[in-house]
Amino acid sequence: MGVKQISVFIENKKGRLIAVTECLGKNNINIHALSAADTADFGILRLIVDKPDAAYAALKDNNFTVLETEVLVVRVEDRPGGLNDVLKILVEADINVDYIYAFFSAEKATALNIIKVDDMATATEALAKAGIALVNNEDFA
């Protein structure tokens, strides 16, 4: 059970980030989480949004280079060691974490960790077997 993540490749220069947020805002798309990584010349903006298909189409229509990726969104108890418990499960299942970013959900007093792994099916099964709550696209709609 994965969540659709939108990755936008943008030049690392003034105004490019706001061009993305304006495009999404004009199309009534809400950003729930984001991560930005950069190099000297370009950046990758990773987004979890309420309408991933619409976001993908709107950004493509506005000449952005966009990629859709399936990621895990894991609800973790907001306490010391909460994330470590999840990572242990993945390591024991021989899953590699490609990248991770997180945000806090005050409403449920939990951290939501967005995790890109090398084997979604095995990771999902291992986490479910351990009773770890996964979030799906409908939870962001």
C-alpha positions in Angstrom: 0.0 0.0 0.0 1.9 3.1 -1.2 1.2 6.7 -1.6 1.8 8.6 -4.9 4.6 11.1 -4.5 5.2 13.8 -7.1 8.8 14.8 -7.9 9.5 18.0 -9.7 12.9 18.7 -11.3 13.5 22.4 -11.2 16.4 24.7 -11.9 18.1 26.0 -8.8 17.3 29.7 -9.4 15.0 32.4 -8.1 11.4 32.0 -8.8 11.3 28.4 -9.8 9.9 27.1 -6.5 7.1 29.6 -6.5 6.3 28.7 -10.0 5.5 25.2 -8.8 3.5 26.3 -5.8 1.5 28.8 -7.9 0.7 26.1 -10.4 -0.6 23.8 -7.7 -2.5 26.6 -6.0 -4.2 27.7 -9.2 -5.3 24.1 -9.7 -6.7 23.8 -6.1 -4.1 21.2 -5.1 -3.0 21.2 -1.4 0.6 20.3 -0.4 0.7 18.1 2.7 4.4 17.4 2.8 7.5 18.3 0.8 11.2 17.8 0.6 13.7 19.8 -1.4 17.1 18.6 -2.3 19.5 20.6 -4.5 22.7 20.7 -6.3 24.4 23.8 -7.8 22.3 23.7 -10.9 19.0 21.9 -10.2 16.8 20.6 -7.4 14.3 17.9 -6.8 11.1 18.9 -5.1 9.3 15.9 -3.6 5.6 16.4 -2.8 2.8 14.6 -1.1 -0.5 16.3 -2.2 -4.2 15.7 -1.9 -4.7 15.1 -5.6 -1.5 13.5 -7.1 -2.9 12.8 -10.5 -4.2 16.3 -11.0 -0.8 17.7 -9.7 1.1 15.6 -12.1 -1.1 16.7 -15.1 -1.0 20.4 -14.1 2.8 20.5 -13.7 3.3 18.6 -17.0 0.9 21.0 -18.7 3.1 23.9 -17.4 6.3 22.3 -18.8 7.8 21.0 -15.6 9.7 17.7 -15.6 7.7 15.5 -13.3 7.9 12.0 -12.0 5.4 10.0 -10.0 6.8 7.5 -7.5 5.2 5.2 -5.0 6.4 5.7 -1.4 5.5 4.4 2.0 3.9 6.8 4.5 4.4 5.3 7.9 2.6 6.7 11.0 5.0 6.5 13.8 4.3 7.3 17.5 6.0 10.6 18.3 8.5 9.4 20.9 12.2 8.7 21.1 13.0 5.5 19.2 9.7 5.5 17.2 11.4 5.8 13.8 14.2 3.4 14.9 11.6 0.7 15.5 10.3 1.1 11.9 13.8 1.1 10.5 14.7 -2.1 12.4 11.7 -3.9 10.8 12.9 -2.8 7.3 16.5 -3.9 8.0 15.4 -7.3 9.3 13.3 -7.7 6.1 16.4 -6.8 4.0 14.9 -3.6 2.7 17.1 -0.7 1.6 15.8 2.9 2.4 16.6 5.1 -0.6 15.5 8.3 1.1 13.2 9.5 3.9 11.6 12.7 5.1 9.0 13.4 7.7 6.4 15.8 9.1 4.5 15.9 12.4 0.7 15.4 12.6 -0.4 17.5 15.6 -4.0 16.2 15.1 -2.9 12.6 15.9 0.4 13.3 17.8 2.3 11.2 15.4 5.1 11.7 12.9 4.4 10.7 9.3 7.5 9.4 7.7 7.7 9.2 3.9 10.0 6.4 3.0 11.2 5.4 -0.5 12.4 1.8 -0.4 13.8 -0.7 -2.9 11.0 -3.3 -2.4 7.6 -1.9 -1.7 5.8 -5.2 -1.5 8.2 -6.8 1.0 8.4 -3.6 3.0 4.6 -3.3 3.2 4.2 -6.9 4.3 6.9 -6.6 7.0 5.5 -3.4 8.4 1.9 -4.7 8.4 3.0 -7.9 10.1 4.6 -5.8 12.8 1.4 -3.8 13.2 2.8 -0.6 11.9 0.2 1.8 10.5 0.5 2.8 6.9 -1.2 5.8 5.4 -2.7 5.7 1.9 -3.7 8.2 -0.8 -7.2 8.5 0.5 -5.9 9.7 3.9 -4.5 12.8 2.1 -7.6 13.5 -0.1 
